[in-house]
Amino acid sequence: MDLNGKTILITGGTGSLGKKLTRKILSRYSPKKIIILSRDELKQSEMQQAFTDDCLRFFIGDVRDKERLYRAFDGVDYVVHAAALKQVPAAEYNPFEAIKTNILGAQNVIDVAVDLGVKKVVALSTDKAANPINLYGATKLCSDKLFIAGNSYAGSKPTRFSVVRYGNVVGSRGSVIPLFLKMKESGVLPVTDERMTRFWITLDQGAEFVLMSLNKMKGGEIFVPRIPSAGIIDVAKAVAPGCQIRVVGIRPGEKLHETLISEDDGRLTLEYDRHFVIQPQFPWWGEERKNGGRPVAEGFTYSSGDNSDVLSVTEIKNIIKEFCDGEQSDILRAANN
């Protein structure tokens, strides 16, 4: 897919993934514009200091505000929808706020993209959307279904929608690794449950997967990468091997293990060398859209608890070093600009 001369909009673009995606697009292409839509003026100001390319545009706005989206999406070719309320405890205690952003905001993105003729929309999802037990996961499952159904909603119009679903992003805002790094000096790391596992993907891998999915999508797919798992105790050992572990108990809405593909979704899943595709249950999805994928085995699930690809403590240390080096680079870029 050639993004030269195209206009790309990223909702929630001042987040960790948005910034990494922006940097990758600028390093490979000469887009007409990259529009960063987000609510936070401070983060937009900080991002403007770190990025000096003339094609960047910064829009203060919220996906809850449909009228603002009409202005922002005008002339846009591709949208990456990354805006969401993502903190599990916050969503448990403020449920309708999560609904307004993650569900009503998703429908606003769909409506405006169809009305203004956006070519492709990729919406970012989460492992918590598979068999959800918390409000955040439930809102993202609903959002996923809205985006997939958006292909029917678009009718004869050219707009196509797909979803990217992956696990914890190393170093993303509010994730456990920055928390552990911050608390390392105290000598004690809080762990919710020693048995807990999670899927892990780096910011770089996440951004690459989004670009790959944007390129390959026909409309209607949920793209799931093949990624490793890690136990929370191994993460703690990698961050601070000398620290005491304090078990604090599972927070409201948390699981011991996360699932990217449930057994029910497995019946619709195609396997590729580096990823999976969950197919939609709509009549417009035909054999010509499979692109060589192989059906997975009967009873297939993809869970962090029984994943065959498990990160060692040494591998986690290397990922953390990569994250810290990247953070330092961003700080230096902002200072130099």
DAUR-V380177 format. One record per residue. N is the residue number from 1. RES is the residue in one letter. SS is DSSP state (H for helix, E for strand, - for the rest). NEAR is the number of other C-alpha atoms within 10 Angstrom. D_LAST is the distance of its C-alpha to the last C-alpha in Angstrom with 2 decimals. Layout:
n: <N/N>
res: <RES/RES>
ss: <SS/SS>
near: <NEAR/NEAR>
d_last: <D_LAST/D_LAST>
This chain:
n: <1/2/3/4/5/6/7/8/9/10/11/12/13/14/15/16/17/18/19/20/21/22/23/24/25/26/27/28/29/30/31/32/33/34/35/36/37/38/39/40/41/42/43/44/45/46/47/48/49/50/51/52/53/54/55/56/57/58/59/60/61/62/63/64/65/66/67/68/69/70/71/72/73/74/75/76/77/78/79/80/81/82/83/84/85/86/87/88/89/90/91/92/93/94/95/96/97/98/99/100/101/102/103/104/105/106/107/108/109/110/111/112/113/114/115/116/117/118/119/120/121/122/123/124/125/126/127/128/129/130/131/132/133/134/135/136/137/138/139/140/141/142/143/144/145/146/147/148/149/150/151/152/153/154/155/156/157/158/159/160/161/162/163/164/165/166/167/168/169/170/171/172/173/174/175/176/177/178/179/180/181/182/183/184/185/186/187/188/189/190/191/192/193/194/195/196/197/198/199/200/201/202/203/204/205/206/207/208/209/210/211/212/213/214/215/216/217/218/219/220/221/222/223/224/225/226/227/228/229/230/231/232/233/234/235/236/237/238/239/240/241/242/243/244/245/246/247/248/249/250/251/252/253/254/255/256/257/258/259/260/261/262/263/264/265/266/267/268/269/270/271/272/273/274/275/276/277/278/279/280/281/282/283/284/285/286/287/288/289/290/291/292/293/294/295/296/297/298/299/300/301/302/303/304/305/306/307/308/309/310/311/312/313/314/315/316/317/318/319/320/321/322/323/324/325/326/327/328/329/330/331/332/333/334/335/336/337>
res: <M/D/L/N/G/K/T/I/L/I/T/G/G/T/G/S/L/G/K/K/L/T/R/K/I/L/S/R/Y/S/P/K/K/I/I/I/L/S/R/D/E/L/K/Q/S/E/M/Q/Q/A/F/T/D/D/C/L/R/F/F/I/G/D/V/R/D/K/E/R/L/Y/R/A/F/D/G/V/D/Y/V/V/H/A/A/A/L/K/Q/V/P/A/A/E/Y/N/P/F/E/A/I/K/T/N/I/L/G/A/Q/N/V/I/D/V/A/V/D/L/G/V/K/K/V/V/A/L/S/T/D/K/A/A/N/P/I/N/L/Y/G/A/T/K/L/C/S/D/K/L/F/I/A/G/N/S/Y/A/G/S/K/P/T/R/F/S/V/V/R/Y/G/N/V/V/G/S/R/G/S/V/I/P/L/F/L/K/M/K/E/S/G/V/L/P/V/T/D/E/R/M/T/R/F/W/I/T/L/D/Q/G/A/E/F/V/L/M/S/L/N/K/M/K/G/G/E/I/F/V/P/R/I/P/S/A/G/I/I/D/V/A/K/A/V/A/P/G/C/Q/I/R/V/V/G/I/R/P/G/E/K/L/H/E/T/L/I/S/E/D/D/G/R/L/T/L/E/Y/D/R/H/F/V/I/Q/P/Q/F/P/W/W/G/E/E/R/K/N/G/G/R/P/V/A/E/G/F/T/Y/S/S/G/D/N/S/D/V/L/S/V/T/E/I/K/N/I/I/K/E/F/C/D/G/E/Q/S/D/I/L/R/A/A/N/N>
ss: <-/-/-/-/-/-/E/E/E/E/E/-/-/-/-/H/H/H/H/H/H/H/H/H/H/H/H/H/-/-/-/-/E/E/E/E/E/E/-/-/H/H/H/H/H/H/H/H/H/H/-/-/-/-/-/E/E/E/E/E/-/-/-/-/-/H/H/H/H/H/H/H/-/-/-/-/-/E/E/E/E/-/-/-/-/-/-/H/H/H/H/H/H/-/H/H/H/H/H/H/H/H/H/H/H/H/H/H/H/H/H/H/H/H/H/H/-/-/-/E/E/E/E/E/-/-/H/H/H/-/-/-/-/-/H/H/H/H/H/H/H/H/H/H/H/H/H/H/H/H/H/H/H/H/-/-/-/-/-/E/E/E/E/E/E/-/-/E/E/-/-/-/-/-/-/H/H/H/H/H/H/H/H/H/H/H/-/E/E/E/E/-/-/-/-/-/E/E/E/E/E/-/H/H/H/H/H/H/H/H/H/H/H/H/H/H/-/-/-/-/-/E/E/E/E/-/-/-/E/E/E/H/H/H/H/H/H/H/H/-/-/-/-/E/E/E/E/-/-/-/-/-/-/-/-/-/-/-/E/E/E/-/H/H/H/H/-/-/E/E/E/-/-/-/E/E/E/E/-/-/-/-/-/-/-/-/H/H/H/-/-/-/-/E/E/-/-/-/-/-/-/E/E/-/-/-/-/-/-/E/-/-/H/H/H/H/H/H/H/H/H/H/H/H/H/H/H/H/H/H/H/H/H/H/H/H/->
near: <8/10/18/14/12/16/22/25/27/26/26/23/28/27/21/16/24/23/20/19/22/21/14/15/18/17/9/11/13/16/17/16/21/25/22/25/28/22/17/15/14/10/14/21/12/13/19/17/16/19/17/12/12/9/13/20/15/19/21/13/21/19/26/18/14/18/13/16/22/17/13/21/23/15/16/21/21/24/24/24/23/20/24/22/17/17/14/20/16/15/21/16/12/12/16/14/15/25/22/17/21/26/25/21/22/25/20/18/24/24/17/20/28/22/14/17/19/24/16/24/28/26/26/22/25/23/26/28/26/23/18/19/14/19/25/27/23/20/29/28/21/17/25/28/17/18/26/24/19/23/23/17/16/18/11/8/15/13/23/27/30/28/30/23/25/25/24/20/21/24/23/16/15/10/13/19/20/18/14/20/15/11/16/18/11/10/12/16/24/16/19/18/18/16/12/19/24/23/27/22/21/20/23/17/17/24/22/16/20/22/17/13/22/24/13/14/20/18/26/27/26/27/28/26/22/19/20/17/25/22/22/19/19/19/23/25/18/21/22/20/14/12/16/15/18/13/12/12/12/13/11/15/16/17/17/16/18/26/25/23/26/19/17/13/19/22/18/15/27/20/19/16/9/10/15/24/28/20/22/20/11/12/7/12/15/10/8/8/15/16/11/11/15/14/17/16/12/9/11/16/20/21/21/26/19/13/18/12/13/19/19/16/19/13/14/20/18/13/19/21/13/17/20/15/12/16/13/12/13/17/14/12/14/16/10/9/10>
d_last: <31.06/28.97/25.98/25.30/25.60/26.03/24.59/23.77/23.51/22.67/24.25/22.70/19.62/17.27/19.50/19.16/21.11/19.42/15.94/17.66/19.73/16.94/15.28/18.82/19.73/16.80/17.66/21.32/21.80/20.91/21.62/22.35/20.47/19.21/20.02/18.79/21.63/21.64/23.01/20.28/18.10/16.10/15.34/14.46/11.98/10.40/10.62/9.14/5.78/6.46/8.10/7.75/11.44/13.73/16.47/15.13/17.09/17.11/20.64/21.78/25.11/27.58/29.83/32.68/32.25/33.96/33.58/29.80/29.95/32.08/29.40/26.55/28.71/29.93/29.55/28.08/29.44/28.45/27.65/26.59/27.88/26.17/26.57/29.20/30.41/30.63/31.78/35.48/36.74/34.90/36.51/39.87/39.81/38.23/39.86/39.87/36.18/35.55/38.14/36.50/33.10/34.26/37.47/37.52/33.85/34.69/37.58/35.46/33.09/36.25/37.93/35.07/34.21/37.91/38.33/35.40/36.12/33.13/34.12/33.07/31.94/31.19/31.47/30.32/33.16/34.04/36.85/38.03/39.25/42.01/45.05/43.09/44.43/41.68/40.57/37.08/38.71/41.30/38.78/36.93/40.30/41.13/37.79/38.44/41.89/40.67/38.25/40.97/43.50/41.05/42.15/45.64/44.41/42.66/46.07/46.09/42.55/40.00/37.65/37.73/36.58/36.15/34.97/33.07/34.40/33.13/33.06/30.69/27.12/26.09/23.35/23.29/23.14/26.48/27.76/29.85/27.77/24.96/27.95/29.82/26.90/26.58/30.38/30.89/31.10/33.95/36.11/37.17/35.83/37.29/38.66/40.41/42.98/43.47/44.61/41.52/39.78/36.87/35.46/32.04/29.43/25.94/22.93/22.88/26.62/26.43/23.95/26.12/29.20/28.00/27.29/30.69/32.45/31.01/32.35/35.75/36.63/39.74/39.60/41.11/39.97/38.56/36.63/36.77/35.21/37.17/35.25/36.38/37.47/37.14/39.18/37.53/39.27/37.83/34.30/35.05/36.47/33.46/30.99/33.25/36.53/37.95/37.47/40.37/40.52/41.59/42.94/42.28/43.79/42.59/40.72/42.08/41.73/40.75/42.53/43.37/42.35/40.40/41.69/39.86/43.11/46.26/49.75/50.32/47.14/48.26/51.10/48.60/46.19/45.67/44.47/42.25/41.12/37.72/38.06/40.59/41.16/43.04/44.97/45.74/49.32/49.56/52.03/49.42/48.11/50.22/50.76/48.71/45.52/45.98/44.59/46.51/45.85/48.58/50.00/49.46/52.50/54.59/53.39/49.86/47.20/43.69/43.14/40.95/44.19/46.00/43.23/44.25/40.66/39.78/36.87/37.96/36.42/34.99/33.41/31.89/30.46/28.80/27.29/26.00/24.43/22.69/21.41/20.21/18.46/16.68/15.69/14.34/12.28/10.71/10.11/8.57/6.20/5.25/5.49/3.80/0.00>
